[in-house]
Amino acid sequence: MRKSTGISIDDKIEVFYKLTDSSKMLNKVIDAHAAKIRKAIRMPFLSAAEFMQPNVVIIGKTEYEAPEDSSDKIELFVCKPCVQVDESKLKKDFGDSIAVSTVRTYLSSISKDVLAKMVKDNGGVITVNLDKTELKLKHKEHFYLDAGDKSGK
């Protein structure tokens, strides 16, 4: 799929998968071989339901179906890496004082390298003012640099 999307082997990407509810065989394949797939592509390979953010930029997608069962399908998404936001933690810590989408948009506007430096320089806490509210956003609690950072893989 790299060739059809025009990305090179050196481009940083994240690959997400989405299985149909009736996926049995493909689900077993993913469970058994996800680590091998991650090693082969050298990029995150993660569940779309758990890790794919609403603001992700999809570079390409494709669908495969099991030859022996046409209802057993997997959809693959090749995406640009993006900041991962923990919506439930933000709502728990800040309530309705901020919109999660505002935090996501703000963090996404900062390059990963700059955001990583901010995290390092400030002990893992970034203080921002959004909608006249000061927020102390904690790395690996409120946000992650990308899907690999969040998954630990």
KOLLUM-127725 format. One record per residue (C-alpha): residue number from 1; residue in one letter; z, y, x. Coordinates in steps of 0.5 Angstrom, whole numbers. Example, Ala and Ser with C-alpha at 12.3 -4.5 7.8 and 13.67 -1.06 7.14 Angstrom:
2
[1, A, [16, -9, 25]],
[2, S, [14, -2, 27]],
//
This chain:
153
[1, M, [0, 0, 0]],
[2, R, [1, 5, 6]],
[3, K, [-7, 5, 7]],
[4, S, [-8, 7, -1]],
[5, T, [-3, 12, 0]],
[6, G, [-5, 15, 6]],
[7, I, [2, 15, 10]],
[8, S, [2, 12, 17]],
[9, I, [7, 7, 20]],
[10, D, [11, 13, 23]],
[11, D, [12, 17, 16]],
[12, K, [19, 16, 13]],
[13, I, [19, 13, 6]],
[14, E, [24, 10, 1]],
[15, V, [21, 4, -3]],
[16, F, [24, 2, -9]],
[17, Y, [23, -4, -14]],
[18, K, [24, -4, -21]],
[19, L, [24, -11, -25]],
[20, T, [22, -13, -32]],
[21, D, [28, -15, -36]],
[22, S, [25, -22, -37]],
[23, S, [24, -23, -29]],
[24, K, [27, -29, -27]],
[25, M, [23, -32, -21]],
[26, L, [21, -25, -18]],
[27, N, [29, -23, -19]],
[28, K, [31, -29, -15]],
[29, V, [26, -27, -9]],
[30, I, [28, -20, -9]],
[31, D, [36, -23, -8]],
[32, A, [34, -28, -3]],
[33, H, [29, -24, 1]],
[34, A, [31, -16, 0]],
[35, A, [34, -16, 7]],
[36, K, [28, -19, 10]],
[37, I, [23, -14, 7]],
[38, R, [27, -8, 9]],
[39, K, [27, -11, 16]],
[40, A, [19, -12, 16]],
[41, I, [18, -5, 13]],
[42, R, [24, -2, 17]],
[43, M, [25, 3, 11]],
[44, P, [30, 3, 5]],
[45, F, [28, -3, 0]],
[46, L, [32, -1, -6]],
[47, S, [33, -2, -14]],
[48, A, [30, 4, -17]],
[49, A, [35, 3, -23]],
[50, E, [41, 4, -18]],
[51, F, [38, 9, -13]],
[52, M, [32, 12, -15]],
[53, Q, [33, 20, -16]],
[54, P, [30, 24, -22]],
[55, N, [27, 29, -17]],
[56, V, [24, 24, -12]],
[57, V, [17, 25, -10]],
[58, I, [13, 19, -12]],
[59, I, [7, 18, -6]],
[60, G, [5, 11, -9]],
[61, K, [6, 6, -14]],
[62, T, [4, -1, -16]],
[63, E, [5, -7, -20]],
[64, Y, [5, -14, -19]],
[65, E, [6, -20, -24]],
[66, A, [8, -27, -22]],
[67, P, [2, -32, -23]],
[68, E, [5, -37, -27]],
[69, D, [9, -32, -32]],
[70, S, [5, -26, -34]],
[71, S, [12, -23, -36]],
[72, D, [15, -23, -30]],
[73, K, [13, -17, -26]],
[74, I, [16, -12, -21]],
[75, E, [14, -5, -20]],
[76, L, [14, -2, -13]],
[77, F, [15, 6, -12]],
[78, V, [13, 9, -5]],
[79, C, [17, 15, -5]],
[80, K, [19, 21, 0]],
[81, P, [26, 21, 2]],
[82, C, [31, 25, -2]],
[83, V, [38, 27, -3]],
[84, Q, [42, 22, -7]],
[85, V, [47, 26, -12]],
[86, D, [53, 22, -15]],
[87, E, [53, 25, -22]],
[88, S, [59, 21, -24]],
[89, K, [63, 24, -18]],
[90, L, [60, 31, -19]],
[91, K, [62, 31, -26]],
[92, K, [69, 28, -25]],
[93, D, [71, 33, -20]],
[94, F, [68, 39, -22]],
[95, G, [67, 38, -30]],
[96, D, [62, 42, -34]],
[97, S, [63, 48, -29]],
[98, I, [56, 46, -26]],
[99, A, [50, 43, -28]],
[100, V, [48, 37, -24]],
[101, S, [41, 39, -24]],
[102, T, [43, 45, -20]],
[103, V, [47, 41, -15]],
[104, R, [41, 37, -14]],
[105, T, [36, 42, -13]],
[106, Y, [40, 46, -8]],
[107, L, [41, 40, -4]],
[108, S, [34, 38, -4]],
[109, S, [32, 45, -2]],
[110, I, [35, 44, 5]],
[111, S, [31, 39, 10]],
[112, K, [35, 33, 12]],
[113, D, [36, 35, 19]],
[114, V, [39, 41, 17]],
[115, L, [43, 38, 12]],
[116, A, [45, 33, 17]],
[117, K, [47, 38, 22]],
[118, M, [51, 42, 16]],
[119, V, [55, 36, 15]],
[120, K, [56, 34, 22]],
[121, D, [58, 42, 23]],
[122, N, [63, 42, 17]],
[123, G, [67, 36, 18]],
[124, G, [63, 32, 12]],
[125, V, [64, 38, 7]],
[126, I, [59, 43, 5]],
[127, T, [61, 49, 1]],
[128, V, [56, 53, -3]],
[129, N, [56, 58, -9]],
[130, L, [52, 56, -15]],
[131, D, [52, 59, -22]],
[132, K, [58, 64, -19]],
[133, T, [62, 57, -18]],
[134, E, [65, 55, -11]],
[135, L, [64, 48, -10]],
[136, K, [66, 44, -4]],
[137, L, [61, 38, -4]],
[138, K, [63, 32, 0]],
[139, H, [58, 28, 4]],
[140, K, [58, 20, 2]],
[141, E, [62, 22, -4]],
[142, H, [58, 28, -8]],
[143, F, [52, 27, -4]],
[144, Y, [48, 23, 1]],
[145, L, [43, 25, 6]],
[146, D, [38, 19, 3]],
[147, A, [38, 13, -1]],
[148, G, [39, 9, 6]],
[149, D, [45, 13, 7]],
[150, K, [48, 12, 0]],
[151, S, [46, 4, 1]],
[152, G, [49, 3, 8]],
[153, K, [42, -1, 9]],
//
